[in-house]
Amino acid sequence: MVDEKAIEAAQKQYGDLLRKQLERVERLKGEPDWVDYSKLDRLIIGVCGGDGIGPYICGSARRVLEFMLADEIGAGKVEVRDIGGLTIERRAEVLKAIPDDTMAELKKCHVILKGPTTTPKKGDGWPNIESANVAMRKELDLFANVRPVSVPELGINWRFFRENTEGSYAVGSDGIDVTSDLAVDYCIATTQGTERILRAGFEYARKSGANYVSVITKANIIKTTDGKFLTIAERVSKDYPEVRWDDWFIDIATAKLLDPARRSAFRVFVLPNLYGDIITDEAAQIQGGVGTAGSANIGKRYAMFEAIHGSAPRMVDEGRAKYADPCSMIKAVAMMLDHIGEARKARKLDMALDVCVQFERGLVMTGRDTGATGEEFAEYVIETVKRPDLESAWRGYVEAASGKSR
């Protein structure tokens, strides 16, 4: 027998959800222009350690950040500011993904360096609070999750533009248990949200010279929301005639990242939220593991930079946190430098990371006392940045690796 009362309750909850999303659409229609960092008297960088291994790897990355921006910090043009309150204990205490006072402090910053945070899952003893990442992305409207992956010896130079505020994650805490036998979640796609992530990807492809975009959906099955994503891609592409583009279904695209005959041809990917979350972890593993990959979360007013992996509480429990690999967070620092207009410093840090991680490997991170600590690795990167022969050494390594890959 159908439970009519359960249906009525679900319909009311669904109606409330739709009203909130339509209100969001109206806000998107009036969103502001991009912030010009060059016109700021002082750039404020907030640093949130997070929890688990977060404070350890974020601390190492902060050391590199402050070295790279030492002149600007000394001149008062840049301020690096600590922001607390993102531990799982504090968030559980106030039953919020991000405490109100923490969010208020975040909004006083221009860009944020954020360590991993724990997201509760069913059965782990923590309250069912939303992911801090998802909450920050929504509250600060960080709509573009940008993740680069580079493996020179395999000819891989990818950049992923993952939509960050919609899709299956947009209302992840607002699903409905209609009855004890039926649960329903939702996937959100708006014209405004979809168009801006696609334009971000196409703009990058044009400006960087990559000139090739792959749009990833499952529009043959998820016909409404993914179909909308693909339809808007077709329209947006007309404004970028110099950029070649194609579309792939997420399942075959995931497989093709492992295909040596195809993967080196990819350049820029644009894709909805859930697919982007999954495929960028696969891409990072090809690069050397999720510990090697940084992530940028970009909006027109704010930007947040982080690792792509989680807080690894097991490493803390086993006393191994100081051996956690900070490479992902240092990569996030490089992305931050590029975003705030320090492209030369960003490139130098990227080259140093390549030399340290992929070529010379003067220190090895194992996650245990058999390898270096995060602090030692950060110092290794800094010393590599200081090398006067860094660029020539990097070019030599890349040319040699490219020759081996042919």
N, C-alpha and C positions, 0 to 999 in steps of 0.2 A: 504494500500500500504506500502511495506517495505521501510524504510528509509535507503538507501544504504550508504549515507554519514555518518549517525550516526553509522552504523556498521563499516565503515572504521576507523572512529575516535576511536571507542572502541577497535578495533583490534590493533591500534597503541599503545594505552594506555596499553593494555594487554601485548603486546610485550615488552614494556619498563619494566613492572612489572616482567615479566619472566626473563629478562636479569639481573635485580637486584638480583633476588632470586638465579639464577645460579651463579652469582658472589659470593653471600653469601655462597653457597655450597662449592666453592673453598676455601674460607676463613676457613670454618669449617674443611676442610680436613687438614689444617695446624695449628689448634688451639694449644696453648701452654699447658704445663703441669700445674698441680695445684700449687698454691703458698703455700709454707711452712712457716706458720706464726712464727714458732719457730725459724727460722733463721733470722728474721727481727731484726734490731737494735732497731727500734721503730715502734710500731703499731699505725697507724693513724685511728681514728674513727671519721667519719663525722656525724654531727647531723643536720638534716633538719626538721624544725618544720612543714612545709607544710602550710595549711590554714584551715579555719573553726576551728574545735576543735583541729586540729593538734598540734599547738604550746602548748596548754594546756596539753594534754596527753603525748606529746613527752617530755615536760619539766619535768613532774612527772617521766617518765621512765628514763630520763637522771639522775635525782637525785639518782635513784636506781642503775643505771649503775656505776656512779662515786663512790658510796658507795662500790659496789662489787669489783671494781678495784682500790680502794684507794691506796693500796701499790704499784701497778704497775704504777699508774699515778705519785705518789710521787717519784718513782725511775727513772722517765723519760722513762720507757719502753712503756708506752701508752700515747698518746695525744688525747684528745677529742676536736674536732674542729667544731665551728659553721659554717654552710653553708646556706646562704640565697638565695632568688631568686625563690623559688618554690610556691609563692602565685599565685592565679589565676589572680590577677591584673597585676603582673609582666609578667607572661606568656602571657596574652592577649595583653599587651603593645608591646611585641616583636614578637607576633604571632608565638610562638614556644612552644612546650610541655615543654621543658627545655631550658632556656636561655643559650647561648653559654658560658658566663662567669661562670655560675653555673655548667655546665657540666665540664668545665675545672677544677674547684675546686673539684668536685666529683672524678675525675680521679686521684687526688693527694692522695686520701684516699685508705685504704685497705678494710674497711668495713664501712657501712653506717646505721645509725638509722634514719628512715624516718617517719614523721607523715603523716596522710592522706592528700590528695590533691584533689581539685575539678576537675572533668572532665566535660567540657561543654556538654550539650545535646541540641538537636535541639529545638529552640524556647525559650531558657532561656536567650538570650541576649548576651551571650559570643561568641567570634569567634569560629569557628569549628577547634579547635586545638586538637591534639592527647592527650590521657591520658599521664600524666607525668610518671605514673608507667610503662605503655607499652613502652614508649620511653626510660626510664632508663634500663629496662630489655633488650631491643634490643641493645642499645648503649654500655652497659657494658657486654652484653652477659650473663645475669643472667638466665640461661636456666632452672633451677630447682626451682620451687616454692614449698617449703616444709611446710606443715601445720599439726601440731600434734593436736589431740583431745583426752582428757582423762576424763572419768567419772567412777571412781573406783566402785561406788555403783551399776553401771549397767554393770560392766565387760568390759567397753569400753576402748581400748587402740589402737587408730588408728594413722597412719601417712600417709598423702597424698603427693604424688610426682606428681605435675601438671607440664606438659610441659609449658614453660613460653614465648617462643619466636616465636612459630609457630601457627598452627591451624587457627581458625577463627579470631584471634586477630592480626596476623602477619602483615597484610596490611589493618587494619581496617579503615584507612583514605583514602585508594586508591581504594575503590569501584567505580563503574561507573554508572552514570545515563545515560544509553544508549539513551533513549528518556524520555519524561515526563511520559510515562507509564511503563517503564522498568528500574529497578535498579538491579545491579549485584554486589555481594561481593564475596570474595575468601577465600578458606581454603588452607593453605600451610602445606605440610608434606615432610620433607627430610629424607633420610636414616640416615644422621649423627645426625640431631637433635633428631630424634625419638630414635635412639639407645642409645644416651648418657643419656636421661631421664630414659629409661628402666634400664640401667645398674646402675644408681644411686639408683633406687628403689630396685633392686635385691641385690646390695651391702649392702644397709642398712638392708634388711631383713636377710641377712647372718650374718653380723657383730653384729647385735643387738640380734640375737637369735630368732627373730620373725618367720623366716623361712616360711612365707606365703605371697604371693603377689597376689593381684587381679587386673587384667588389665581391664580397663573400656573403652569401645568404643560403637559405634553404627554401627559396621561393616556390619551388615545385610542390612542396608539402605545406609549409607555413605560408599560405597564399595571401593572407590579408596584411599582416605587419611586415613580413619579409618581402612580400610583393610590392608593398609601398616603398620599401627601401630601394628595391631594384628599379622601380618606375622613376623615382626621383633621381637616381643615379643616371639614368638615360637622359633626363632633362638637364641636369647639372653638367654632364659631359659636353654638351653642346657649347658651353661657354669656354671650353678648354680644347679647341680643335687640335692643338699641337700635342696633346697628351693622349697616347693610345690607352685604351682601357678594354677590359673584358670582365665577365662575371663567372664565378665558380660557385658550386654548391659546397657547403662546409665540409661534408664528408670526404669528397675527392680532393679538396684543397688541402685538408689535413694529411692525406696520403701523399700528395705531390710534394709536400715539404721534405719528404724522405726520399724522393726520387732524384738521384744524382743527374739524370738526363734533363730534368725540368726545373729543379728548384733554383738554380743560379740565375734563371731568367726573370724571376719575380723581383719586384722592386718595392712598390707601395701597395699596401692592403688597406681597404676600408671595410668595416664590418660591424654588425650589431654587437651589443654588450656581451651576451653569454658566449657567443662564438669567439669573440676576441679574447675573453678571459682564458678559454681553453687552448686555443691555437698558439697564443703567445707563450704559454708555458712549454708547449712542444718545441717552439722555435728556440726558446732559451736553452732547452736541453741540448739541442743541436750545437748551440754556441759553447756549451760547457756546463750547463746546469742553471737552475733558476737563481742560484746565488750570484750569477754573473750578469744578470739583466736588470737594468734600471727602468724606471717608468715615470713619465710626465703626465700630469693631469691638468689640462689647460682650460681656462675660461677667459672671458674678456676682461674680467676684473681681478681675479685671483689665479694663482697657479700653485700646484702642490707636486712635489717630487719624492719618489719613494722606490723601494725595492718591489719586485713583483711577487715575492714569496711571503709566507706567513711568519708567525712569531716564534715557531719552533720551541714550545715550552719544554719539550723533552730534553733539549740540550741544556736548558737551565736546570732542570731537575737532576741531570747527570753531572752538573758542574762543568759543562763544556762551553758555556756561553762566550767566554773570552776568546775561544777559538773559532767562533762563527765568522764566516767569510763576509767581509764588508764590501766586496767588489760591486755588488748590486747597488748599494747606497752611494758608493763613490761614482758609479756610472750616473746615478741620479743627479749628483752634484754637477757633472759635466753637462747634463741636459739643462740644469738650472742656469748654469753660466751662459749657455747658448741662448736661452730664453730671455735673459735680462740684458742681452746685447754684448756679452763678452765672448764673442764667437772665437776669437784667437785663443783665448785661455781654455775654452771648452775643447777646441781641437787638440791643443797641447795635452790636456788631461786625457782625452780619448787615446791619443797616441801612446801616452805613458801606460795606460791600462792594457793596451794591446801588447806592448813590449813586456810588461810584467806578467800578464796572464797567458798569452798565446805564444810568445816567442822565447824570451830568455828564461822565464820561470825561476828567477833567483830565489824566491820564497814560494813555498807551496802551502796552500791551505787544505787541511784534511778534516777540519771540524773536531780534531782531537789534539792531544799534546804531542802527537807525532808530526804536527805541522806548526806553522807560525800562528801567532795570535793576531787578532784584528788590528791591534795597535801597531804591531810590527809590520803588517802588510801596508797600513796607511803610510807609515814612514818610508817604506820601500817605494811606494808610488810617488811620494813627495821628492825623494832623492832622484827618481827617474825623471820627473818633470824638470828638475834643475840641470839635467845633463845638457851641455851645449851641443852634443851630437845627436840629440833625441830625434829630430825630424829625419836626418839622413839615415840613422840606424833603422827607424821605422820603415822608411821607404825601401831600404835594402831587404828587410825581412818580408815585406809585402810582395816585392817583386820576386823574391825567391819562392815564397809560398804560392804565388800565382803560377809560376813556372811549373811547380810540382803538380798543381791541380789540372794542368792541361794534358 
